[in-house]
Amino acid sequence: MPGMLYLCATPIGNLGDMTPRVVETLRNVDLIAAEDTRNSIKLLNHFEIKTSMTSYHEYNKIEKADYLVGLMQQGKEIALITDAGTPAISDPGEILVAKCQEAGIAVTSLPGAAACITALTLSGLSTRRFCFEAFLPADKKERAEILEELREESRTIILYEAPHHLVRTLQELCEALGNRRLTLCRELTKKFETVLPTTIEDALNLYENEEPRGEYVLVLEGKSLEQKKQERQDSWKSMSIEEHMAYYGKEGMDEKSAMKQVAKDRGVPKREIYQYLLLK
């Protein structure tokens, strides 16, 4: 019988957040695949876990995933952990999960801490709809494309950033998105946990005089649906009603349907469009 993969969430700071189920699983599996065995040994020693470890990280994620899948096909049970948080979220664990599914190996997730969710719940911003972008890409072209997408995003946005890149990222966000409400979170679950509700511009002013320290989670307000609606209406109003009608005519709409859609686009009653065209 094939083995199984266990995705085991580890604390993002406070060791008290380690669940008893994760501790028990890590003690009982045949092997633990860890992002950095030098960091994880401290965690295992704290909980008196003696299970053998092997490295699994960004730079060996393809070939090592194949190796681990081979072990599980032989019946071994393997746990995957990261340095902090839940495996497979912005993490090479997603490759291992996909390969397990392709090979018909069962995968289960043992839930626990995740910095993105912890920060979102502390942000004071809307939690009903959100998107997670993790770290913005390093490639300039790809980064610009993502920022352009985020400019129109109406959901709450969650980003990760390292301290030495924080100011540059804030500058780019301000240029692309304008000044938005922002909650900066750092040292989550630790003694000096900091949650700062602010704005992008105020955060930039702050870090002109203060050096960023620690890993950051940025939670940004999305563009309001009302603002998006107003911008769409403004863009339509930049063309004449005749041009607007002609646009839908080229799309194959009949005149009545086109008038209805033009009115909707411009945020006015349909009769206003009808009367305008009648007078023409």
Stockholm file with secondary structure:
# STOCKHOLM 1.0

chainA/1-280         MPGMLYLCATPIGNLGDMTPRVVETLRNVDLIAAEDTRNSIKLLNHFEIKTSMTSYHEYNKIEKADYLVGLMQQGKEIALITDAGTPAISDPGEILVAKCQEAGIAVTSLPGAAACITALTLSGLSTRRFCFEAFLPADKKERAEILEELREESRTIILYEAPHHLVRTLQELCEALGNRRLTLCRELTKKFETVLPTTIEDALNLYENEEPRGEYVLVLEGKSLEQKKQERQDSWKSMSIEEHMAYYGKEGMDEKSAMKQVAKDRGVPKREIYQYLLLK
#=GR chainA/1-280 SS CCCEEEEECBCSSCGGGCCHHHHHHHHHSSEEEESCHHHHHHHHHHTTCCCCEEECCTTTHHHHHHHHHHHHHTTCEEEEECSSBCTTSSSTHHHHHHHHHHHTCEEEEECCCCHHHHHHHHSCSCCSSEEEEESCCSSHHHHHHHHHHHHTCCSEEEEEECGGGHHHHHHHHHHHHCSCEEEEEESTTSTTCEEEEEEHHHHHHHHHHSCCCSCEEEEECCCCHHHHHHHHHHHHHTSCHHHHHHHHHHTTCCHHHHHHHHHHHHTSCHHHHHHHHHHC
#=GC SS_cons         CCCEEEEECBCSSCGGGCCHHHHHHHHHSSEEEESCHHHHHHHHHHTTCCCCEEECCTTTHHHHHHHHHHHHHTTCEEEEECSSBCTTSSSTHHHHHHHHHHHTCEEEEECCCCHHHHHHHHSCSCCSSEEEEESCCSSHHHHHHHHHHHHTCCSEEEEEECGGGHHHHHHHHHHHHCSCEEEEEESTTSTTCEEEEEEHHHHHHHHHHSCCCSCEEEEECCCCHHHHHHHHHHHHHTSCHHHHHHHHHHTTCCHHHHHHHHHHHHTSCHHHHHHHHHHC
//
